Amino acid sequence: MSRRVIIEADGGSRGNPGPAAYGALVRDADTGEVIAERGESIGIATNNVAEYRGLIAGLELVREHAPDAEVEVRMDSKLVVEQMAGRWKIKHADMKPLALQAQRLVSGDVTWTWVPRESNKAADALVNEALDSATGSVLRVGVAQPDQEESTFERLSATWRMRTQEKPTTVIMLRHGVTEHTVNKVFSGLGGDDPGLTDLGREQAHRAAARLTKRGPIDAIVSSPLRRTRETADVLAAELDLEVQIEPGFAEAGFGDWDGYNFLDIMERWPDHIQSWLDSPAVAPPGGESLEAVFERVDDARARLLSKYEGQTVVLVTHVTPIKMMLRSALDADMTVIHRFELAPASVTTIQWWSDGWPVVVEFSVVPD
């Protein structure tokens, strides 16, 4: 029987983009012994770039120390695992050369396994050790597994110490007020009719603005380019005396031919297609966007937002799907989690991002009185 090894890899960015590092180790699958491990700071990068660099480092360690072994890769990055397994397309320009480099290092069959973050602590510890190290690098061969309880304690202690010394980037996500499409519960996305607010929708926007003006200083207002979000943002901007910044990446998903139809209509007209759409985030509505594509678009916009407004409080006026994608990113969850959120019109959902890359969901779908 050939030798079996496990690659555990991770990457992280304190700011996303911000100071970033990767960590990777190779473990004997039968004994659990760590054969080799590596961590390295890579300068300013996003989480996804750092995660791909971790995968590449793990594959390089296998070539150096166990070239003939059967390999299983375990990562808590759903994006990297699904893209390398060939189930998700690679669309982001920064990811394509890294994925190609990783593919060139693969020899034979590799098993790609997504694991929850708490099951990837050893690689995560290497990431943080590299970021905190004076040299920015870690390389050990033939080492024992670090004490995971101690690593968790140290990480949590450092996190709480950091939070007493700095401000997070607070993103207050405000869903727009109701439109006729909202009332009729029909799909309404990018490239569709682009309806404006109803009288009730404008009333909701004013109630939300009144609540947000009381919660403390707000540094900026960012809006999706669609009409209903711009109208909602304009109400808030008038209250706060701020200009609205438009970010196209936070537009609602493009639903293509489904725009203007409710779910039951779509089930009758496109039963097979909508079943495929629900089953796979890579499937797009006819003429629309896949959930995978929307996630990448929103995640890119999130990175720009956090970089531009680091340490500030921003109101982001957007739609159901982008808010769900932001929550999915914060929770580091599988795509199916977005079908378990219910967001009320003109409701507020808040996430804080800290410089160590750890997001905290502060409130969810709160409707102003």
C-alpha positions as CSV (number, residue, x, y, z in Angstrom):
1,M,0.0,0.0,0.0
2,S,1.4,3.4,-1.0
3,R,2.0,6.1,1.6
4,R,-0.9,8.5,2.2
5,V,-0.5,12.1,3.3
6,I,-2.8,15.0,4.1
7,I,-2.1,18.6,3.2
8,E,-3.6,21.1,5.6
9,A,-3.4,24.6,4.2
10,D,-4.8,28.1,4.9
11,G,-4.2,31.7,4.2
12,G,-5.3,34.9,5.8
13,S,-5.2,38.7,5.4
14,R,-5.5,41.2,8.2
15,G,-7.7,43.7,6.4
16,N,-8.6,41.8,3.2
17,P,-6.6,43.2,1.4
18,G,-4.0,43.8,4.0
19,P,-0.9,42.1,5.5
20,A,-1.2,38.5,4.5
21,A,0.4,35.1,5.0
22,Y,-0.1,31.5,4.2
23,G,0.4,28.3,6.2
24,A,0.7,24.7,5.1
25,L,1.7,21.4,6.6
26,V,2.0,17.8,5.4
27,R,0.8,15.1,7.8
28,D,1.1,11.3,7.5
29,A,-2.5,10.1,7.1
30,D,-1.9,6.9,9.1
31,T,0.1,8.2,12.1
32,G,-0.9,11.8,12.2
33,E,2.8,12.8,12.4
34,V,3.6,16.2,10.8
35,I,6.3,15.6,8.2
36,A,6.9,19.3,7.3
37,E,5.3,22.6,7.6
38,R,5.8,26.1,6.2
39,G,4.4,29.6,6.8
40,E,5.3,32.8,5.1
41,S,4.2,36.4,5.0
42,I,3.4,37.5,1.4
43,G,2.9,41.3,1.8
44,I,-0.4,42.9,1.0
45,A,-3.0,40.5,-0.5
46,T,-6.5,39.2,-0.1
47,N,-7.7,36.2,1.8
48,N,-8.3,34.2,-1.4
49,V,-4.8,34.9,-2.8
50,A,-3.2,33.9,0.5
51,E,-5.3,30.7,0.6
52,Y,-4.1,29.7,-2.9
53,R,-0.5,30.4,-1.8
54,G,-1.1,28.1,1.1
55,L,-2.3,25.3,-1.2
56,I,0.8,25.8,-3.5
57,A,3.1,25.6,-0.5
58,G,1.5,22.4,0.7
59,L,1.8,20.8,-2.8
60,E,5.5,21.9,-2.9
61,L,6.1,20.3,0.5
62,V,4.6,17.0,-0.8
63,R,7.0,17.1,-3.8
64,E,9.9,17.6,-1.5
65,H,9.1,15.1,1.3
66,A,6.6,12.6,0.0
67,P,6.6,12.7,-3.9
68,D,5.0,9.3,-4.4
69,A,2.3,9.5,-1.8
70,E,-1.5,9.6,-2.3
71,V,-2.6,13.1,-1.4
72,E,-5.7,14.5,0.3
73,V,-6.0,18.3,0.5
74,R,-8.0,19.7,3.4
75,M,-8.8,23.5,3.5
76,D,-11.5,25.6,5.0
77,S,-11.7,27.7,1.8
78,K,-14.7,26.5,-0.1
79,L,-13.7,28.6,-3.0
80,V,-10.3,27.0,-3.4
81,V,-11.5,23.5,-2.9
82,E,-14.4,23.7,-5.3
83,Q,-12.3,25.5,-8.0
84,M,-9.4,23.0,-7.8
85,A,-11.9,20.1,-7.9
86,G,-13.3,21.5,-11.1
87,R,-16.8,22.1,-9.8
88,W,-16.6,25.9,-9.8
89,K,-15.3,28.1,-12.6
90,I,-12.3,30.4,-11.9
91,K,-13.3,33.8,-13.1
92,H,-11.2,36.2,-11.0
93,A,-8.0,37.4,-12.7
94,D,-5.9,37.1,-9.6
95,M,-6.9,33.5,-9.0
96,K,-6.3,32.0,-12.5
97,P,-2.4,32.0,-12.5
98,L,-2.4,30.7,-8.9
99,A,-4.8,27.9,-9.7
100,L,-2.7,27.0,-12.8
101,Q,0.5,26.9,-10.7
102,A,-1.3,24.6,-8.2
103,Q,-2.5,22.3,-11.0
104,R,1.1,22.0,-12.3
105,L,2.2,20.7,-8.9
106,V,-0.6,18.0,-8.8
107,S,0.6,14.6,-9.7
108,G,-1.9,11.8,-9.8
109,D,-5.3,11.9,-8.2
110,V,-5.8,14.3,-5.4
111,T,-8.8,14.3,-3.0
112,W,-10.1,17.8,-2.3
113,T,-11.9,18.1,1.0
114,W,-13.5,21.2,2.5
115,V,-13.3,21.3,6.3
116,P,-14.8,23.8,8.8
117,R,-12.4,26.5,10.1
118,E,-12.1,24.8,13.6
119,S,-10.8,21.7,11.9
120,N,-8.0,23.6,10.2
121,K,-6.3,25.2,13.3
122,A,-2.8,23.9,12.7
123,A,-2.6,25.7,9.3
124,D,-4.3,28.8,10.7
125,A,-1.7,28.9,13.5
126,L,1.1,28.9,10.9
127,V,-0.5,31.8,9.1
128,N,-0.6,33.9,12.3
129,E,2.9,32.8,13.3
130,A,4.3,34.0,10.0
131,L,2.4,37.3,10.3
132,D,3.6,37.9,13.8
133,S,7.2,36.7,13.2
134,A,10.0,39.2,12.8
135,T,11.3,37.3,9.7
136,G,7.8,36.7,8.3
137,S,8.6,33.0,7.7
138,V,8.3,29.6,9.3
139,L,9.8,26.3,8.1
140,R,10.0,23.1,10.1
141,V,10.7,19.5,9.0
142,G,9.9,16.4,11.1
143,V,8.0,18.4,13.7
144,A,5.4,17.3,16.2
145,Q,1.9,18.7,16.0
146,P,1.5,22.0,18.0
147,D,-0.8,21.8,21.0
148,Q,-4.1,22.9,19.5
149,E,-5.7,24.0,22.8
150,E,-2.8,26.3,23.4
151,S,-2.9,27.7,19.9
152,T,-6.6,28.4,20.3
153,F,-6.1,30.1,23.6
154,E,-3.2,32.2,22.3
155,R,-5.2,33.2,19.3
156,L,-8.3,34.2,21.3
157,S,-6.2,36.1,23.8
158,A,-4.4,38.0,21.0
159,T,-7.8,38.8,19.4
160,W,-9.3,40.3,22.5
161,R,-6.1,42.3,23.3
162,M,-6.2,43.7,19.7
163,R,-9.9,44.6,20.1
164,T,-9.2,46.8,23.1
165,Q,-6.6,48.8,21.0
166,E,-8.3,49.5,17.6
167,K,-11.5,50.2,15.8
168,P,-13.1,47.7,13.4
169,T,-14.4,48.5,10.0
170,T,-18.2,48.5,10.6
171,V,-20.4,47.8,7.6
172,I,-24.1,48.6,8.3
173,M,-26.0,47.0,5.5
174,L,-29.4,48.5,4.8
175,R,-31.8,46.7,2.5
176,H,-33.8,49.1,0.3
177,G,-37.4,49.9,0.9
178,V,-40.2,48.1,-0.9
179,T,-41.0,48.5,-4.6
180,E,-43.9,47.1,-6.5
181,H,-41.7,44.0,-7.2
182,T,-41.1,43.6,-3.5
183,V,-44.8,43.7,-2.8
184,N,-45.5,41.1,-5.5
185,K,-42.6,38.9,-4.4
186,V,-41.1,38.7,-7.9
187,F,-37.4,38.4,-8.9
188,S,-36.0,41.8,-9.5
189,G,-32.3,42.1,-10.4
190,L,-29.5,43.7,-12.3
191,G,-30.6,44.2,-15.9
192,G,-34.3,44.0,-15.1
193,D,-37.0,46.7,-14.8
194,D,-35.2,48.6,-12.1
195,P,-38.3,49.9,-10.2
196,G,-38.3,52.8,-7.7
197,L,-39.6,52.9,-4.2
198,T,-43.3,53.0,-3.5
199,D,-44.8,55.4,-1.0
200,L,-44.4,52.8,1.7
201,G,-40.8,52.2,0.6
202,R,-40.0,55.9,1.0
203,E,-41.6,55.8,4.4
204,Q,-39.5,52.8,5.4
205,A,-36.3,54.6,4.1
206,H,-37.1,57.6,6.3
207,R,-37.6,55.4,9.4
208,A,-34.3,53.7,8.7
209,A,-32.6,57.0,8.2
210,A,-34.0,58.3,11.6
211,R,-32.7,55.2,13.4
212,L,-29.2,55.2,11.8
213,T,-28.7,58.9,12.5
214,K,-29.1,58.1,16.3
215,R,-26.6,55.3,16.5
216,G,-23.4,57.4,16.3
217,P,-21.0,58.8,13.7
218,I,-21.3,57.4,10.2
219,D,-18.4,58.1,7.9
220,A,-19.7,57.2,4.5
221,I,-22.7,56.0,2.5
222,V,-22.2,53.5,-0.3
223,S,-25.0,52.3,-2.6
224,S,-25.7,49.8,-5.3
225,P,-26.4,51.6,-8.6
226,L,-30.0,50.4,-8.9
227,R,-32.8,52.9,-8.5
228,R,-34.4,51.6,-5.4
229,T,-31.1,51.5,-3.5
230,R,-30.1,55.0,-4.7
231,E,-33.5,56.4,-3.6
232,T,-33.1,54.8,-0.2
233,A,-29.5,56.1,0.1
234,D,-30.5,59.6,-0.9
235,V,-33.0,59.8,2.1
236,L,-30.2,58.8,4.5
237,A,-27.7,61.1,2.8
238,A,-30.0,64.1,3.3
239,E,-30.2,63.3,7.0
240,L,-26.4,62.9,7.4
241,D,-25.3,65.5,5.0
242,L,-23.1,63.0,3.2
243,E,-22.6,62.2,-0.5
244,V,-23.6,58.7,-1.8
245,Q,-20.8,56.7,-3.3
246,I,-21.9,54.1,-5.9
247,E,-20.3,50.7,-5.9
248,P,-21.6,48.5,-8.9
249,G,-20.3,45.3,-7.2
250,F,-23.1,45.5,-4.7
251,A,-25.9,45.4,-7.3
252,E,-28.6,42.7,-7.0
253,A,-28.0,39.4,-8.8
254,G,-28.9,39.4,-12.5
255,F,-31.9,37.1,-12.8
256,G,-32.1,37.2,-16.6
257,D,-35.3,35.8,-18.1
258,W,-36.7,35.2,-14.6
259,D,-36.9,38.9,-13.8
260,G,-40.5,40.0,-13.1
261,Y,-41.7,36.4,-12.3
262,N,-42.3,35.0,-8.8
263,F,-41.0,31.7,-7.7
264,L,-44.1,29.6,-8.5
265,D,-44.2,31.1,-12.0
266,I,-40.6,30.1,-12.5
267,M,-41.2,26.6,-11.2
268,E,-44.0,26.2,-13.8
269,R,-42.1,27.7,-16.8
270,W,-38.5,26.6,-16.0
271,P,-38.9,23.6,-13.6
272,D,-35.7,21.8,-14.5
273,H,-33.6,25.0,-14.8
274,I,-34.6,26.4,-11.4
275,Q,-33.9,23.0,-9.8
276,S,-30.4,23.0,-11.2
277,W,-30.0,26.6,-10.0
278,L,-31.0,25.6,-6.5
279,D,-28.7,22.6,-6.6
280,S,-25.6,24.3,-7.9
281,P,-24.2,27.8,-7.4
282,A,-22.4,27.5,-10.8
283,V,-25.8,27.4,-12.7
284,A,-27.1,30.8,-13.9
285,P,-30.7,31.7,-14.7
286,P,-31.2,32.1,-18.5
287,G,-29.4,35.3,-19.4
288,G,-28.5,36.0,-15.8
289,E,-25.7,35.4,-13.2
290,S,-24.9,32.3,-11.2
291,L,-24.7,32.6,-7.4
292,E,-21.0,31.8,-7.7
293,A,-20.5,34.8,-10.0
294,V,-22.5,37.0,-7.7
295,F,-20.4,35.9,-4.7
296,E,-17.1,36.7,-6.5
297,R,-18.4,40.1,-7.6
298,V,-19.7,41.0,-4.1
299,D,-16.5,39.7,-2.4
300,D,-14.4,41.9,-4.7
301,A,-16.5,44.9,-3.8
302,R,-16.2,43.9,-0.1
303,A,-12.4,43.9,-0.4
304,R,-12.5,47.4,-2.0
305,L,-14.9,48.7,0.7
306,L,-12.8,47.4,3.6
307,S,-9.6,48.8,2.1
308,K,-11.0,52.2,1.4
309,Y,-12.9,52.7,4.7
310,E,-10.6,50.8,7.1
311,G,-11.5,51.5,10.8
312,Q,-14.6,53.6,9.8
313,T,-18.3,53.1,9.9
314,V,-20.1,52.7,6.5
315,V,-23.7,52.4,5.6
316,L,-24.0,50.1,2.6
317,V,-27.4,50.3,0.9
318,T,-28.0,47.2,-1.1
319,H,-30.2,44.2,-1.8
320,V,-31.1,40.7,-0.5
321,T,-28.5,38.7,-2.4
322,P,-25.4,40.9,-1.7
323,I,-26.3,41.0,2.0
324,K,-26.6,37.2,2.1
325,M,-23.2,36.9,0.3
326,M,-21.6,39.3,2.8
327,L,-23.0,37.1,5.6
328,R,-21.8,34.0,3.9
329,S,-18.3,35.5,3.7
330,A,-18.3,36.6,7.4
331,L,-19.5,33.1,8.5
332,D,-17.1,31.3,6.1
333,A,-20.1,29.1,5.2
334,D,-21.2,26.9,2.3
335,M,-23.2,28.6,-0.4
336,T,-26.4,26.8,0.8
337,V,-26.5,29.0,3.9
338,I,-27.9,31.9,1.8
339,H,-31.2,30.1,1.4
340,R,-31.6,30.1,5.2
341,F,-31.7,33.9,5.7
342,E,-34.8,36.0,5.5
343,L,-34.2,39.7,5.2
344,A,-37.0,42.2,5.7
345,P,-37.3,45.3,3.5
346,A,-35.4,48.4,4.9
347,S,-33.9,46.2,7.6
348,V,-30.4,46.6,9.0
349,T,-27.7,43.9,9.2
350,T,-24.3,44.8,10.6
351,I,-20.9,43.1,10.3
352,Q,-17.7,44.3,11.9
353,W,-14.3,43.4,10.3
354,W,-11.2,43.5,12.5
355,S,-7.7,43.9,11.2
356,D,-6.8,40.2,12.0
357,G,-9.4,39.2,9.4
358,W,-12.0,38.0,11.9
359,P,-15.5,39.3,11.2
360,V,-18.3,39.5,13.7
361,V,-22.0,39.6,12.9
362,V,-23.5,42.3,15.2
363,E,-27.1,42.4,14.1
364,F,-29.3,40.7,11.5
365,S,-32.4,42.0,9.7
366,V,-33.4,44.6,12.3
367,V,-36.4,46.6,11.2
368,P,-36.5,50.2,12.5
369,D,-39.6,51.1,14.5
